[in-house]
Amino acid sequence: MGALLGLVGLVLLIVGGIWLFIEGLRESILWAIGMLFIPFVSLIFVISHWETAKRPFLTQLGGWVLVILGTAMSHPHVR
């Protein structure tokens, strides 16, 4: 069950990342290039273009939650 949850989360991460990149590309080619090569440019884009970027960002955030939950469910607790 945990592996499936993690896999769904990974798919959401990829879809959200591509979607956010496309939104950056729609805004400007420079945003898209920055997202590819400069750390934290995606976060700056999300903050400065919240209305455009909130859905892809929240998709990625949901993906992270599922990946973390799936990982926690898949690994036995060590005592």
N, C-alpha and C positions, 0 to 999 in steps of 0.2 A: 504494500500500500504506500509506504514511504517513497519507494522508487518512482512509482507512478505520479505521485504528488510532485516530486522533484522534477520529473520530466515535463509535466504540464507547466511548472514554474519556469523551466528553462525555455520552453517554447514562448511563453509570455515575455520573457526577457528579450529574446531575439526579435519578436514581433514589435515590441515597444521600442527597441533600439533602432530598428529599421524605420519605423514610423516617425520617430523623433528626428532621425537623419533626414527623412524626406521633408518634414516640416522646416528644418533648417535650410534645406536646399530651395524650398519654395520662397523663403525669405531672402536668401542671398547665397551665391556660390561660396562666398568667404565664410559664412557660418558653417556650411557643410565641410569645407576643407579644414576649418578650425576644429570641428567635432572629430574629424578623423585623426588629426595629428597633434593637437594641443590638449593636455589634460585640463579638465574642469570647464572647457568651453561649453559642453553640453549643459552643465549645471547653470552656467551664466545665461545660456539661451533660455532655459526653462524659467529662470527667475525674471528675465527681462521680457519674455514673450509668454507669460503664463496662460493667457486665454488660448493661444495656439498650441502650447506644449503640454497643457495639463493632462489631457487624455493619454498621450503616449507615455508621459512620465508616470502617471498612476498605474498604467498597465505594467510598466517595468517594476514599480514598487510592489505591486501584487505578485509579480513573478518572483521577486526576491523573497517575499514572505513564504510563498509555496516551496521554494528551493530550501529555505532554512527549516521549515516544518518537515519537509520530506527527508532531509538529511538527519534531523533529530529523531524522526521515527524509524529510520533505517539502521541507525547505529545503536547497539545496546549500550546501556549506561555502565560505566566501569566504576566499581566500588573498591 
